[in-house]
Amino acid sequence: MAKRLLLGGGAIGAAAALATGVAILSSHHESVASGETEIAAPLQANGPREFCVRSNFNLVEGMAGQCLTPPQFEALRSRPVIDWNGGEVDLALTGPGPSDPSKPVNNCADYDALTAKGWFALSNADMRREGYFKRACGALFWLARARPAAKTYFTDGAASSADIASMARSMRMGMGPDVETASNVEKVSDHVWRLAGVNVAAQIFEIAHADFSGGGLGEILTYVQMNAVGGTAVAGSVGLMEKEDPSGRCVFKPNEG
């Protein structure tokens, strides 16, 4: 049965996601030629395990172009979340109690701590701003857990058109009550894909390739942005693109955390 990917109605401008196509390379150089690929050399016992962010993937202040270890990615959770043009995003969260005052947040550390306690965005404006936090904090959650993959079924650590088509067949796209399966796959640019449906379209942004789940197999950290065709509603989800064998299907598993 096709997995339904039904994303919420929060709108974050379409241009906000255009800066998310990135690739992460291990400082120990994974050799990813084709099919099932092994690491070219074992990790050094005491060497740093850095992953380099490429392109314009800059969801928090000072993130773009950095080569960082997972603990350093974790530290970025205290940096201000920014919008698509680099401006700091200020978000007000409302407390779960009737007498709780609203609190301003501008980074993932504070956002995650408060939302875990039941704080939420109340106004339409804050719900729109919250989309940037969900994208940035979701990506940092996985980047802080990145490890070199022992093997991968993604050629050169990237998705192919066949992988994206397979992923499209395994999920349903929808905003509101209507859902559908994508009917067309198009490569927009390196690591960026577009799925077209009748009423809903989606863009797939490959963020990083690494072992994120800890099983040794390479996965692609991915951002899926969905929009209503002919409308302005936009929603997104961060998750992992997974492929468990060379000829098997490719699936996207959104982060539920």
C-alpha positions in Angstrom: 0.0 0.0 0.0 1.3 3.4 -0.9 2.4 5.5 2.1 0.5 8.7 2.5 2.6 11.8 2.9 0.0 14.4 4.0 1.7 17.6 5.1 0.2 20.4 7.1 -1.0 23.8 5.8 1.7 26.0 7.2 3.1 28.2 4.4 6.8 29.1 4.1 7.5 31.0 0.9 8.5 28.7 -2.0 11.9 30.4 -2.3 12.7 29.4 1.3 13.4 25.9 0.1 15.4 26.8 -3.0 18.6 27.0 -0.9 18.4 23.5 0.5 20.0 21.4 -2.2 23.3 20.2 -0.6 25.6 17.3 -0.4 27.7 16.1 2.6 31.0 14.3 2.1 33.0 12.5 4.7 36.4 13.9 5.5 37.5 10.3 5.2 36.3 10.1 1.6 33.6 7.5 0.9 34.2 5.8 -2.4 30.7 5.6 -3.9 31.0 4.4 -7.5 27.9 2.4 -8.2 25.6 -0.2 -6.7 26.7 -1.4 -3.3 29.7 0.6 -2.2 32.1 0.1 0.6 34.2 2.8 2.4 37.5 3.3 0.6 39.5 3.1 3.8 38.8 2.5 7.5 38.2 5.5 9.7 41.3 6.8 11.6 41.1 5.9 15.2 41.6 9.4 16.5 40.7 11.6 13.5 37.8 14.0 13.4 34.7 12.8 11.6 33.7 15.9 9.7 30.9 16.3 7.2 30.9 19.3 4.8 27.8 21.2 3.9 27.8 22.3 0.3 25.7 24.7 -1.8 23.6 27.3 -0.1 22.2 25.2 2.7 22.1 27.8 5.4 19.1 27.3 7.7 20.8 28.8 10.8 23.2 31.6 11.1 26.7 30.7 9.8 25.9 27.2 8.6 26.6 27.4 4.9 30.0 26.0 3.6 31.0 24.6 7.0 32.8 21.3 7.5 31.6 20.1 10.9 31.6 17.1 13.2 28.2 15.9 14.5 28.7 17.6 17.9 29.4 20.8 16.0 26.2 20.4 14.1 24.5 19.9 17.4 26.0 23.2 18.7 24.3 25.0 15.7 21.0 24.4 17.5 21.8 27.5 19.5 22.3 29.7 16.4 19.5 31.9 15.1 17.2 30.3 12.5 17.2 32.3 9.3 14.8 32.6 6.3 15.6 32.0 2.7 17.4 35.4 2.3 19.4 35.1 5.5 17.2 37.2 7.8 16.7 36.0 11.4 13.3 34.5 12.1 11.6 35.5 15.4 8.9 33.2 16.6 6.5 33.7 19.5 5.3 30.5 21.2 2.2 30.3 23.4 2.2 28.2 26.6 -0.1 25.3 27.2 -1.6 26.9 30.3 -4.2 29.7 30.2 -2.1 32.1 32.1 1.2 31.3 30.4 2.7 34.3 28.6 4.0 34.0 25.1 7.8 33.5 24.7 10.0 34.6 21.9 12.4 32.0 20.4 15.0 32.3 17.6 16.9 29.1 17.8 16.3 25.3 17.7 17.5 24.6 21.2 14.9 26.9 22.7 12.2 25.9 20.2 12.7 22.1 20.8 12.7 22.6 24.6 9.5 24.6 24.6 7.5 22.5 22.1 8.4 19.4 24.0 6.6 21.0 26.9 3.5 21.7 24.8 4.2 25.3 23.7 2.9 26.1 20.2 2.6 28.8 17.5 -0.9 30.4 17.8 -1.2 33.2 15.2 -1.2 32.6 11.5 2.0 34.6 11.2 3.8 32.5 13.8 2.6 29.3 12.2 4.2 30.5 8.9 7.4 31.4 10.7 7.4 28.0 12.5 7.9 26.3 9.1 11.5 27.6 9.0 12.1 26.1 12.5 10.7 22.7 11.6 12.9 22.6 8.5 16.1 23.9 10.2 15.7 21.9 13.5 14.7 18.7 11.6 17.8 18.9 9.4 20.1 19.6 12.4 18.5 16.7 14.3 19.8 14.3 11.6 23.1 16.1 10.8 24.1 15.8 14.5 23.7 12.0 14.1 25.5 11.6 10.7 28.1 8.8 10.5 30.1 7.6 7.5 28.1 4.9 5.7 29.7 1.4 5.5 27.9 0.9 2.2 25.2 2.5 0.1 22.9 1.7 -2.7 22.7 5.3 -3.9 25.1 5.8 -6.8 27.7 8.5 -5.9 25.6 9.1 -2.8 22.8 10.7 -4.8 19.4 9.7 -5.9 18.8 8.7 -9.5 15.6 9.5 -11.5 14.7 5.8 -11.0 15.0 6.3 -7.2 12.8 9.4 -7.2 10.2 7.7 -9.4 10.2 4.7 -7.1 9.8 7.0 -4.1 6.9 8.8 -5.8 5.1 5.5 -6.3 5.4 4.7 -2.6 3.8 7.8 -1.2 0.7 9.8 -1.6 0.9 13.6 -1.9 -1.8 15.8 -0.4 -2.7 19.1 1.3 -6.1 19.0 3.1 -8.5 16.1 2.3 -7.3 15.3 -1.2 -4.4 13.0 -1.9 -2.9 11.7 -5.1 0.2 9.9 -6.6 2.7 11.9 -8.6 2.4 11.4 -12.3 5.7 13.0 -13.5 9.3 13.2 -12.2 11.6 16.0 -13.4 15.2 16.8 -12.3 15.3 20.6 -11.7 19.0 20.8 -10.8 21.7 18.8 -9.0 20.0 17.2 -6.0 16.7 18.9 -6.6 13.7 17.1 -8.1 10.1 18.0 -8.9 7.1 15.6 -8.7 4.0 16.7 -10.5 0.4 15.7 -9.7 -2.9 17.1 -10.8 -3.7 19.2 -7.8 -0.4 19.0 -5.8 3.3 19.3 -6.8 6.3 18.5 -4.7 10.0 19.4 -4.8 12.5 17.0 -3.4 15.8 18.4 -2.0 18.7 16.1 -1.3 20.4 17.5 1.7 23.1 15.0 2.7 24.2 11.4 2.2 25.5 9.5 5.3 24.5 6.8 7.8 21.9 8.7 9.8 20.0 5.8 11.5 23.1 4.0 12.8 22.6 0.8 10.7 25.7 1.3 8.5 23.7 1.8 5.3 23.8 5.1 3.5 20.7 7.2 3.5 19.8 10.6 2.0 18.7 13.4 4.3 15.9 15.0 2.3 13.5 17.9 2.5 10.2 17.5 0.7 8.3 20.7 -0.1 4.7 20.4 -1.3 2.5 23.1 -2.8 -1.0 23.3 -4.2 -1.0 23.7 -8.0 -2.2 27.2 -8.8 -2.3 28.1 -5.2 -0.1 29.6 -2.5 -0.3 27.0 0.3 3.1 25.4 0.9 4.1 22.7 3.5 7.3 20.7 4.1 8.8 17.8 5.8 12.4 16.7 6.6 13.2 12.9 6.6 15.3 10.1 5.2 15.3 8.7 1.7 16.1 5.0 2.1 17.1 2.2 -0.2 17.9 -1.2 1.3 19.1 -3.1 -1.8 20.4 -2.2 -5.3 17.2 -3.2 -7.1 14.8 -2.4 -4.3 12.4 0.5 -4.0 13.3 3.8 -2.6 11.2 5.3 0.2 10.9 8.6 2.0 10.3 8.4 5.8 9.4 11.8 7.2 10.8 12.7 10.6 7.9 12.4 13.1 9.9 13.9 16.0 
